[in-house]
Amino acid sequence: MTSPVRTVTLLTRAGCGACDAALRVLVPLCAEYGVACESVDVDAAAAQDPDLRAEYGDRLPVVLLDGREHSYWDVDVPRLRRDLEN
């Protein structure tokens, strides 16, 4: 049985220091688990998906695991490790 492909997405905004810090935490963590890590600027994405900015834009950065909200403002490293191990 194969494991599902996992994806971690960081929702960001240009000039967001907390977003930059979260990305510095996520990139090596995702690499450790062999998980894809992507970053999406909610303002840039708003042209195609305005709901993304409306939903998450006031509490960035937001970490999504497989498209579902996992944490916001800070990366919950212990919880993310636990969830990536399952």
C-alpha positions as CSV (number, residue, x, y, z in Angstrom):
1,M,0.0,0.0,0.0
2,T,1.4,3.4,-1.0
3,S,1.3,6.4,1.2
4,P,-0.7,9.4,0.0
5,V,1.2,12.3,-1.5
6,R,1.3,15.0,1.1
7,T,1.5,18.8,0.3
8,V,2.3,21.6,2.7
9,T,1.2,25.0,1.4
10,L,2.2,28.3,3.1
11,L,-0.2,31.2,2.4
12,T,1.8,34.4,2.5
13,R,1.8,38.0,1.5
14,A,4.7,40.1,0.1
15,G,6.6,41.9,2.8
16,C,5.3,39.7,5.6
17,G,8.2,39.0,8.0
18,A,6.3,36.3,9.8
19,C,5.6,34.6,6.4
20,D,9.3,34.6,5.6
21,A,10.1,33.1,9.0
22,A,7.5,30.4,8.6
23,L,8.9,29.5,5.2
24,R,12.4,29.2,6.7
25,V,10.9,26.6,9.2
26,L,8.8,24.7,6.6
27,V,11.3,24.2,3.8
28,P,13.8,22.0,5.8
29,L,11.0,20.3,7.7
30,C,9.2,19.3,4.5
31,A,12.4,18.2,3.0
32,E,13.0,15.9,6.0
33,Y,9.7,14.2,5.4
34,G,10.0,14.2,1.6
35,V,6.9,16.4,1.3
36,A,6.2,19.0,-1.3
37,C,6.3,22.6,0.1
38,E,4.8,25.4,-1.8
39,S,4.1,29.0,-1.1
40,V,1.1,31.0,-2.3
41,D,0.8,34.8,-2.1
42,V,-2.9,35.4,-1.3
43,D,-2.8,38.9,-2.9
44,A,-1.3,37.6,-6.1
45,A,-3.7,34.7,-6.2
46,A,-6.8,36.9,-5.6
47,A,-7.2,37.6,-9.3
48,Q,-8.1,33.9,-9.8
49,D,-9.3,33.0,-6.3
50,P,-10.6,36.0,-4.3
51,D,-12.0,33.6,-1.7
52,L,-8.5,32.6,-0.6
53,R,-7.6,36.1,0.5
54,A,-11.0,36.7,2.0
55,E,-10.7,33.5,4.1
56,Y,-7.1,33.7,5.2
57,G,-5.8,37.2,4.4
58,D,-6.2,38.6,7.9
59,R,-4.2,35.9,9.7
60,L,-1.2,35.2,7.6
61,P,0.9,33.1,7.5
62,V,-1.3,30.1,7.3
63,V,-0.1,26.6,6.9
64,L,-2.3,24.2,4.9
65,L,-1.7,20.4,5.0
66,D,-3.2,18.7,2.0
67,G,-5.4,21.8,1.4
68,R,-6.8,22.0,4.9
69,E,-5.8,24.6,7.5
70,H,-3.2,23.3,9.9
71,S,-2.0,26.4,11.7
72,Y,-1.7,30.1,11.4
73,W,0.6,32.9,12.6
74,D,3.2,30.3,13.7
75,V,4.1,26.9,12.4
76,D,3.0,24.3,14.9
77,V,6.1,22.2,14.4
78,P,5.3,19.4,16.9
79,R,1.8,18.9,15.5
80,L,3.0,19.1,11.9
81,R,5.7,16.5,12.5
82,R,3.1,14.2,14.1
83,D,0.7,14.7,11.2
84,L,3.4,14.1,8.6
85,E,4.4,10.9,10.3
86,N,0.9,9.5,10.0
